[in-house]
């Protein structure tokens, strides 16, 4: 019972919270444009920040795409560094509007090497206002730091409940300063060597949903990927795995019911004389029936509760200690209904299972038992 409830609890938590996280991390973006490669990888790396980018694209080409008649708004992002495994994202100030983010304290960057940090970044790293820190090369902490040019914290964001809570935001010029020979961000419009990782785009109207990606994919060295389409494909791929895990949980719980049934039947057989004595002392059939039912339901109740507790503890531990877990949005309670529904089904099934030995006790002939004993 405990093992089955643990597995099914973890499965429900992973499925529900992952879906909610993916939904909240996407601020209704229509398309992401980036380097050729896996469309899913592009979406995971640039919106959800749980994969490595497919490459870089020309900033000059990115500006031309933003000016396209089909595009209402475009936000460039540039990845490459991290601080204590929190990604440093070079971008424009438009990203705050995109995620409806507000500053808790401080201000938005005004020049290169200034940064604003997300709510979780501030809590995990203990970075404060006007403190300096150095980024580490790569998207995970490798120890290869850019010690020569530290960032300065000029703002801390309020909690948004999105991936922005786990990011360090700075200007594109800051990223270019660290990764190229170009140090003057005012000349970016005329410099064809500058690059960004991707463009986060919204259409002016939904009629561009087919024509614009086709235009990018066929006529350029870039690719356009739809966030909603790629994530739906991901859930379709992982859906079968979740179903197998759920079926395994049901099998284990079913075996637990059989174990409880045979355990109660054996106990009744071993204690039939004691139960018969209780009847002679004034215990009614209903009272003996209730004792056996309470015994069986107690086993089921304790097993299911311990299973849920162990499952929640396992999930929280993995979420806390893993890099991917950091990007999962915590404090979500949408899973409670599903978990309660499963627990209720388990308890009803336990009740029906326990009725079998209870009915057997109820129908016992105490006279024949006492005579045979």
C-alpha positions in Angstrom: 0.0 0.0 0.0 2.7 2.4 1.0 4.8 1.8 -2.1 1.8 2.1 -4.4 0.6 5.3 -2.9 4.1 6.7 -3.0 4.5 6.0 -6.7 1.1 7.4 -7.7 1.6 10.5 -5.5 4.9 11.3 -7.1 3.4 10.7 -10.6 0.5 13.0 -9.9 2.8 15.7 -8.5 5.2 15.5 -11.4 2.4 15.6 -14.0 0.3 18.3 -12.6 3.0 20.7 -11.4 5.0 20.2 -14.7 2.0 21.1 -16.7 1.2 24.2 -14.6 4.9 25.3 -14.8 5.0 25.0 -18.5 1.8 27.0 -18.8 2.8 29.8 -16.5 6.3 30.1 -18.0 4.9 30.9 -21.4 3.6 34.5 -21.4 1.3 33.8 -24.4 4.2 33.8 -26.8 3.2 32.8 -30.4 6.6 31.8 -31.8 10.3 31.6 -30.9 12.9 32.2 -33.5 16.4 30.8 -33.0 19.2 28.8 -34.7 18.5 25.6 -36.6 18.1 22.5 -34.6 15.5 20.8 -32.5 12.4 23.0 -32.1 11.6 21.4 -28.7 15.2 22.1 -27.5 14.8 25.7 -28.7 11.5 26.1 -26.6 12.9 24.4 -23.5 16.1 26.4 -23.5 14.7 29.9 -24.2 11.3 29.9 -22.4 11.7 27.3 -19.7 15.5 27.4 -19.3 15.9 23.6 -18.8 18.0 22.8 -21.8 21.0 24.2 -23.8 20.3 26.5 -26.7 20.5 25.3 -30.3 23.0 28.1 -31.1 23.0 31.8 -31.9 21.5 34.0 -34.6 22.6 37.3 -36.0 21.3 40.3 -34.0 21.0 42.3 -37.3 18.6 39.6 -38.7 16.8 39.5 -35.4 16.1 43.3 -35.7 14.7 42.7 -39.2 12.4 40.0 -37.9 11.1 42.2 -35.2 10.2 44.8 -37.8 8.2 42.3 -39.9 4.6 43.4 -40.5 3.3 40.2 -38.9 5.1 40.8 -35.6 3.5 42.9 -32.8 6.4 42.6 -30.3 9.7 40.9 -30.1 12.1 40.3 -27.2 15.7 39.2 -27.9 17.5 37.1 -25.3 21.1 36.0 -25.1 22.3 33.1 -23.0 25.7 31.9 -22.0 26.5 32.5 -18.3 25.2 31.7 -14.9 25.6 32.5 -11.3 25.3 29.6 -8.8 23.4 27.7 -11.6 20.9 30.6 -12.1 21.0 31.7 -15.7 22.1 35.2 -16.6 19.9 36.4 -19.5 20.8 39.3 -21.7 17.6 40.9 -23.0 15.7 44.1 -23.4 13.5 45.8 -20.8 10.5 44.6 -22.7 10.8 41.2 -21.0 9.4 42.7 -17.8 6.3 43.9 -19.6 6.0 40.4 -21.2 5.8 38.7 -17.8 4.0 41.5 -16.0 6.9 41.7 -13.6 7.4 44.6 -11.1 10.4 45.6 -9.1 10.4 45.0 -5.4 13.3 47.3 -4.8 15.7 49.2 -7.1 15.5 50.1 -10.7 16.0 48.5 -14.2 19.5 48.5 -15.6 20.6 51.7 -17.4 24.1 50.6 -18.6 26.0 47.4 -19.2 27.0 45.2 -16.2 24.0 46.2 -14.2 21.4 43.5 -13.5 18.1 42.8 -11.8 17.5 39.4 -10.1 14.5 37.2 -9.7 12.7 36.5 -6.4 14.1 33.0 -6.0 17.6 34.1 -7.0 17.7 36.7 -4.2 16.5 34.0 -1.7 18.9 31.3 -2.7 22.1 33.3 -3.4 21.6 36.0 -0.7 22.4 38.7 -3.2 21.4 42.2 -2.1 21.0 45.6 -3.6 24.3 47.2 -4.9 26.2 43.9 -4.4 28.6 42.7 -7.1 28.9 39.2 -8.4 30.7 37.4 -11.2 29.1 35.2 -13.7 30.4 31.7 -14.5 30.8 30.7 -18.2 28.2 28.2 -19.4 24.7 27.4 -18.2 25.8 25.4 -15.1 28.3 26.4 -12.5 31.7 25.2 -13.8 34.0 27.5 -11.9 35.2 29.3 -15.0 34.2 32.9 -14.0 34.4 36.3 -15.7 36.2 37.8 -12.7 37.4 40.8 -14.7 33.9 42.2 -15.2 31.5 41.7 -12.3 27.7 42.5 -12.4 26.1 44.9 -10.0 22.6 44.2 -8.6 20.5 47.3 -9.2 17.0 45.8 -8.7 15.1 42.8 -7.2 11.9 41.6 -8.7 8.7 40.7 -6.9 7.6 37.1 -7.1 5.9 36.4 -10.4 5.3 32.6 -10.2 7.1 32.2 -13.5 10.6 31.3 -14.7 11.5 35.0 -14.2 11.9 34.2 -10.5 14.9 32.0 -11.3 16.7 34.3 -13.7 19.2 37.1 -13.6 18.3 39.8 -16.2 20.8 42.2 -17.7 21.2 44.1 -21.0 22.3 42.6 -24.2 25.3 44.9 -24.1 26.5 43.2 -20.9 26.5 39.7 -22.5 28.3 41.1 -25.6 30.9 42.8 -23.5 31.8 39.5 -21.8 31.7 37.3 -25.0 33.0 39.5 -27.8 35.4 42.2 -28.6 32.6 44.6 -29.0 32.3 46.9 -25.9 30.2 49.7 -27.2 26.6 48.7 -27.1 25.5 51.9 -28.9 26.8 50.5 -32.2 24.9 47.3 -32.1 22.5 48.3 -34.9 25.4 48.6 -37.4 27.5 45.6 -36.2 26.7 42.4 -38.1 28.9 40.3 -35.8 26.7 40.6 -32.8 24.5 37.6 -32.0 21.6 36.7 -29.7 20.3 33.3 -28.7 16.6 33.7 -29.7 13.7 36.0 -30.3 10.5 35.7 -28.2 7.7 36.9 -30.5 4.0 37.7 -30.5 1.9 38.1 -33.7 -0.3 41.0 -34.5 -3.0 38.5 -35.4 -3.3 34.8 -35.4 -3.5 34.5 -39.2 0.3 34.5 -39.2 0.5 31.3 -37.3 1.1 29.2 -40.5 2.7 31.7 -42.9 5.4 33.3 -40.7 7.1 30.1 -39.4 7.1 28.7 -43.0 8.8 32.0 -44.1 11.5 31.7 -41.5 12.1 27.9 -41.8 12.3 27.9 -45.6 14.0 31.2 -46.4 16.6 31.7 -43.6 19.2 29.8 -41.7 17.0 30.1 -38.6 14.0 28.2 -37.3 10.6 29.3 -35.9 9.0 27.1 -33.3 5.6 27.3 -31.6 5.8 27.0 -27.8 2.3 25.5 -27.4 2.7 23.0 -30.2 6.2 21.8 -29.0 5.1 21.4 -25.4 1.9 19.6 -26.4 4.2 17.1 -28.3 6.4 16.7 -25.2 3.4 15.9 -23.1 2.2 13.4 -25.7 5.6 11.7 -25.7 5.7 11.5 -21.9 2.1 10.7 -21.5 2.6 7.0 -22.2 5.4 6.8 -19.6 3.1 8.4 -17.0 0.3 5.9 -17.9 2.7 2.9 -17.4 3.8 4.3 -14.0 0.1 4.8 -13.0 -0.8 1.2 -14.1 2.2 -0.1 -12.0 0.9 1.9 -9.0 -2.6 0.4 -9.5 -1.1 -3.1 -9.7 0.9 -2.6 -6.5 -2.1 -1.2 -4.7 -4.3 -4.1 -5.9 -1.7 -6.5 -4.5 -1.9 -4.6 -1.3 -5.7 -5.1 -1.2 -5.2 -8.8 -1.7 -2.6 -8.8 1.1 -5.0 -7.1 3.5 -7.8 -9.5 2.6 -5.7 -12.6 3.2 -4.2 -11.1 6.3 -7.6 -10.4 7.8 -8.9 -13.9 6.8 -5.9 -15.6 8.4 -6.4 -13.5 11.5 -10.0 -14.4 11.7 -9.2 -18.1 11.3 -6.6 -17.9 14.0 -8.8 -15.9 16.4 -12.1 -17.5 15.7 -12.3 -19.1 19.2 -11.5 -15.7 20.7 -14.2 -14.0 18.6 -16.6 -16.7 19.6 -15.8 -16.0 23.3 -16.5 -12.3 22.8 -19.9 -13.2 21.4 -20.7 -15.3 24.5 -19.6 -12.3 26.7 -22.3 -10.1 25.1 -20.6 -8.7 21.9 -23.2 -8.5 19.1 -22.6 -9.6 15.6 -22.5 -5.9 14.5 -19.8 -5.1 17.1 -17.5 -7.9 16.1 -18.2 -6.9 12.4 -17.1 -3.4 13.3 -13.9 -4.5 15.1 -12.7 -6.4 12.0 -13.7 -3.6 9.7 -11.8 -1.0 11.8 -8.7 -3.2 11.9 -8.7 -3.5 8.1 -9.5 0.1 7.4 -6.8 1.2 9.9 -4.2 -0.7 7.9 -5.3 0.9 4.7 -5.6 4.4 6.1 -2.2 4.4 7.7 -0.6 2.8 4.6 -2.2 5.3 2.2 -1.3 8.4 4.4 2.3 7.2 4.9 2.5 6.6 1.1 1.3 10.2 0.3 3.7 11.7 2.9 6.7 9.7 1.5 5.7 10.6 -2.1 5.4 14.4 -1.3 8.7 14.3 0.6 10.4 12.5 -2.3 9.2 15.0 -4.8 10.1 18.0 -2.7 13.6 16.6 -2.1 14.2 16.1 -5.9 12.8 19.5 -6.6 15.0 21.2 -4.1 18.3 19.4 -4.9 18.0 19.2 -8.7 18.7 22.0 -11.2 15.6 21.2 -13.2 13.6 21.2 -10.0 14.5 24.8 -9.3 12.6 25.8 -12.5 9.5 24.1 -11.3 6.9 26.5 -9.8 6.3 25.6 -6.2 3.3 26.4 -3.9 0.9 25.0 -6.4 -2.1 23.2 -5.0 -4.0 22.2 -8.2 -2.8 18.6 -7.6 -4.7 18.3 -4.3 -8.0 17.5 -5.9 -6.5 14.7 -8.0 -4.6 13.3 -5.1 -7.7 13.4 -2.9 -9.7 11.7 -5.6 -7.2 8.8 -5.8 -7.0 8.5 -2.0 -10.8 8.4 -1.8 -10.9 5.6 -4.5 -8.3 3.7 -2.6 -10.2 4.0 0.7 -13.5 2.9 -1.0 -11.8 -0.1 -2.5 -10.2 -0.9 0.9 -13.7 -0.8 2.5 -15.1 -3.2 -0.1 -12.1 -5.5 0.4 -12.5 -5.5 4.2 -16.2 -6.4 3.9 -15.4 -9.9 2.8 -13.8 -11.0 6.1 -16.3 -8.9 8.0 -19.2 -10.8 6.5 -17.5 -14.1 7.2 -17.2 -13.2 10.9 -20.8 -12.0 10.9 -22.1 -15.3 9.6 -19.9 -17.5 11.9 -21.8 -20.1 14.1 -20.3 -19.6 17.5 -21.8 -22.8 18.9 -20.0 -25.1 16.4 -16.8 -23.2 16.9 -16.9 -23.6 20.7 -17.8 -27.3 20.4 -15.0 -28.0 17.9 -12.5 -26.1 20.1 
